[in-house]
Amino acid sequence: MSPPSPSHLTPQAKKILDELRKAEDWLNRTELAKRVGKSALNKWDIVLLAKLVEAGLIETDQVPRHGPIGYEWKYRAVTARSEKSS
């Protein structure tokens, strides 16, 4: 089964995907929220991120960091270059 095309995404999912594609690099949730015009991502945005990962349109990485949680999530759009490096 092929992943959904961007035309089958919700407007918010398209917005998130577009911003990740524009960034051309890894973004954490705070940076991504700012780019989509929010102070923070909500739980539905996190669900959309998971759906975009499942569809193979973006990839995610859990990066260690200092703080109470000890890690942060980063995301980037999948490109031909990142597909080859996987």
PyRosetta script that sets phi, psi and omega in degrees:
from pyrosetta import init, pose_from_sequence

init()
pose = pose_from_sequence("MSPPSPSHLTPQAKKILDELRKAEDWLNRTELAKRVGKSALNKWDIVLLAKLVEAGLIETDQVPRHGPIGYEWKYRAVTARSEKSS")
pose.set_psi(1, 130.6)
pose.set_omega(1, -178.4)
pose.set_phi(2, -82.2)
pose.set_psi(2, 151.6)
pose.set_omega(2, 179.3)
pose.set_phi(3, -66.6)
pose.set_psi(3, 156.6)
pose.set_omega(3, -179.9)
pose.set_phi(4, -64.0)
pose.set_psi(4, 142.8)
pose.set_omega(4, 176.7)
pose.set_phi(5, -77.3)
pose.set_psi(5, 157.3)
pose.set_omega(5, 179.3)
pose.set_phi(6, -55.1)
pose.set_psi(6, -24.6)
pose.set_omega(6, 179.0)
pose.set_phi(7, -71.2)
pose.set_psi(7, -16.1)
pose.set_omega(7, 179.0)
pose.set_phi(8, -96.7)
pose.set_psi(8, 7.8)
pose.set_omega(8, -179.3)
pose.set_phi(9, -90.5)
pose.set_psi(9, 155.2)
pose.set_omega(9, 174.3)
pose.set_phi(10, -68.1)
pose.set_psi(10, 160.6)
pose.set_omega(10, 178.3)
pose.set_phi(11, -56.2)
pose.set_psi(11, -40.2)
pose.set_omega(11, -180.0)
pose.set_phi(12, -68.6)
pose.set_psi(12, -39.9)
pose.set_omega(12, 177.7)
pose.set_phi(13, -63.8)
pose.set_psi(13, -40.0)
pose.set_omega(13, 177.0)
pose.set_phi(14, -62.1)
pose.set_psi(14, -42.3)
pose.set_omega(14, -179.5)
pose.set_phi(15, -61.8)
pose.set_psi(15, -45.5)
pose.set_omega(15, 178.7)
pose.set_phi(16, -62.2)
pose.set_psi(16, -48.0)
pose.set_omega(16, -179.8)
pose.set_phi(17, -61.9)
pose.set_psi(17, -43.0)
pose.set_omega(17, 179.0)
pose.set_phi(18, -60.2)
pose.set_psi(18, -43.5)
pose.set_omega(18, -179.5)
pose.set_phi(19, -67.0)
pose.set_psi(19, -37.7)
pose.set_omega(19, 177.2)
pose.set_phi(20, -67.1)
pose.set_psi(20, -38.0)
pose.set_omega(20, 177.6)
pose.set_phi(21, -66.4)
pose.set_psi(21, -40.1)
pose.set_omega(21, 178.5)
pose.set_phi(22, -63.7)
pose.set_psi(22, -36.9)
pose.set_omega(22, -176.4)
pose.set_phi(23, -66.0)
pose.set_psi(23, -34.8)
pose.set_omega(23, -178.9)
pose.set_phi(24, 56.0)
pose.set_psi(24, 23.2)
pose.set_omega(24, 179.1)
pose.set_phi(25, -160.0)
pose.set_psi(25, 177.0)
pose.set_omega(25, 178.8)
pose.set_phi(26, -69.7)
pose.set_psi(26, 138.3)
pose.set_omega(26, 173.8)
pose.set_phi(27, -126.3)
pose.set_psi(27, 140.0)
pose.set_omega(27, 172.6)
pose.set_phi(28, -86.4)
pose.set_psi(28, 175.4)
pose.set_omega(28, -174.7)
pose.set_phi(29, -63.6)
pose.set_psi(29, -35.9)
pose.set_omega(29, 179.3)
pose.set_phi(30, -65.4)
pose.set_psi(30, -46.0)
pose.set_omega(30, 178.9)
pose.set_phi(31, -63.3)
pose.set_psi(31, -42.2)
pose.set_omega(31, -179.8)
pose.set_phi(32, -64.6)
pose.set_psi(32, -42.1)
pose.set_omega(32, 178.4)
pose.set_phi(33, -58.3)
pose.set_psi(33, -45.9)
pose.set_omega(33, 179.2)
pose.set_phi(34, -59.7)
pose.set_psi(34, -41.2)
pose.set_omega(34, -178.1)
pose.set_phi(35, -67.5)
pose.set_psi(35, -27.9)
pose.set_omega(35, 178.3)
pose.set_phi(36, -96.7)
pose.set_psi(36, 10.7)
pose.set_omega(36, 174.0)
pose.set_phi(37, 82.1)
pose.set_psi(37, 27.8)
pose.set_omega(37, -179.9)
pose.set_phi(38, -124.1)
pose.set_psi(38, 158.6)
pose.set_omega(38, 174.8)
pose.set_phi(39, -80.3)
pose.set_psi(39, -27.0)
pose.set_omega(39, 177.5)
pose.set_phi(40, -158.0)
pose.set_psi(40, 153.6)
pose.set_omega(40, 174.7)
pose.set_phi(41, -76.1)
pose.set_psi(41, 142.0)
pose.set_omega(41, 176.7)
pose.set_phi(42, -95.4)
pose.set_psi(42, 178.4)
pose.set_omega(42, -175.7)
pose.set_phi(43, -62.6)
pose.set_psi(43, -30.1)
pose.set_omega(43, 179.8)
pose.set_phi(44, -72.6)
pose.set_psi(44, -33.5)
pose.set_omega(44, 174.6)
pose.set_phi(45, -63.9)
pose.set_psi(45, -38.8)
pose.set_omega(45, 178.9)
pose.set_phi(46, -65.8)
pose.set_psi(46, -38.5)
pose.set_omega(46, 175.8)
pose.set_phi(47, -62.6)
pose.set_psi(47, -43.3)
pose.set_omega(47, 178.6)
pose.set_phi(48, -62.4)
pose.set_psi(48, -40.1)
pose.set_omega(48, 177.2)
pose.set_phi(49, -59.5)
pose.set_psi(49, -43.9)
pose.set_omega(49, 178.9)
pose.set_phi(50, -62.8)
pose.set_psi(50, -40.7)
pose.set_omega(50, 178.8)
pose.set_phi(51, -65.1)
pose.set_psi(51, -38.8)
pose.set_omega(51, 178.3)
pose.set_phi(52, -66.8)
pose.set_psi(52, -36.0)
pose.set_omega(52, 175.4)
pose.set_phi(53, -64.8)
pose.set_psi(53, -48.5)
pose.set_omega(53, 179.5)
pose.set_phi(54, -58.2)
pose.set_psi(54, -35.1)
pose.set_omega(54, -178.9)
pose.set_phi(55, -78.9)
pose.set_psi(55, -7.5)
pose.set_omega(55, 179.6)
pose.set_phi(56, 78.8)
pose.set_psi(56, 14.9)
pose.set_omega(56, -179.4)
pose.set_phi(57, -88.0)
pose.set_psi(57, -27.0)
pose.set_omega(57, 176.5)
pose.set_phi(58, -136.0)
pose.set_psi(58, 166.3)
pose.set_omega(58, 174.2)
pose.set_phi(59, -127.8)
pose.set_psi(59, 160.4)
pose.set_omega(59, -176.9)
pose.set_phi(60, -131.1)
pose.set_psi(60, 157.2)
pose.set_omega(60, 178.0)
pose.set_phi(61, -146.5)
pose.set_psi(61, 140.9)
pose.set_omega(61, 177.1)
pose.set_phi(62, -100.9)
pose.set_psi(62, 116.6)
pose.set_omega(62, -173.7)
pose.set_phi(63, -110.2)
pose.set_psi(63, 128.1)
pose.set_omega(63, 177.5)
pose.set_phi(64, -62.6)
pose.set_psi(64, 145.4)
pose.set_omega(64, 175.9)
pose.set_phi(65, -156.8)
pose.set_psi(65, 163.9)
pose.set_omega(65, 177.4)
pose.set_phi(66, -78.4)
pose.set_psi(66, 145.0)
pose.set_omega(66, 179.2)
pose.set_phi(67, 140.1)
pose.set_psi(67, 177.2)
pose.set_omega(67, -175.5)
pose.set_phi(68, -63.7)
pose.set_psi(68, -32.3)
pose.set_omega(68, -179.1)
pose.set_phi(69, -84.8)
pose.set_psi(69, -37.2)
pose.set_omega(69, 177.7)
pose.set_phi(70, 90.2)
pose.set_psi(70, 0.4)
pose.set_omega(70, 177.3)
pose.set_phi(71, -158.8)
pose.set_psi(71, 166.1)
pose.set_omega(71, 172.0)
pose.set_phi(72, -139.8)
pose.set_psi(72, 154.6)
pose.set_omega(72, 178.5)
pose.set_phi(73, -94.1)
pose.set_psi(73, 138.9)
pose.set_omega(73, 174.7)
pose.set_phi(74, -126.4)
pose.set_psi(74, 151.3)
pose.set_omega(74, -176.0)
pose.set_phi(75, -135.7)
pose.set_psi(75, 150.5)
pose.set_omega(75, 170.7)
pose.set_phi(76, -152.1)
pose.set_psi(76, 153.6)
pose.set_omega(76, 177.3)
pose.set_phi(77, -70.5)
pose.set_psi(77, 144.0)
pose.set_omega(77, 176.7)
pose.set_phi(78, -78.6)
pose.set_psi(78, 130.7)
pose.set_omega(78, 176.2)
pose.set_phi(79, -124.0)
pose.set_psi(79, 171.3)
pose.set_omega(79, 177.3)
pose.set_phi(80, -58.4)
pose.set_psi(80, -36.8)
pose.set_omega(80, 179.9)
pose.set_phi(81, -66.7)
pose.set_psi(81, -46.8)
pose.set_omega(81, -178.2)
pose.set_phi(82, -71.6)
pose.set_psi(82, -27.8)
pose.set_omega(82, 176.3)
pose.set_phi(83, -66.2)
pose.set_psi(83, -38.1)
pose.set_omega(83, -179.6)
pose.set_phi(84, -70.3)
pose.set_psi(84, -32.4)
pose.set_omega(84, -177.4)
pose.set_phi(85, -80.9)
pose.set_psi(85, -8.0)
pose.set_omega(85, -179.1)
pose.set_phi(86, -79.0)
pose.dump_pdb("model.pdb")
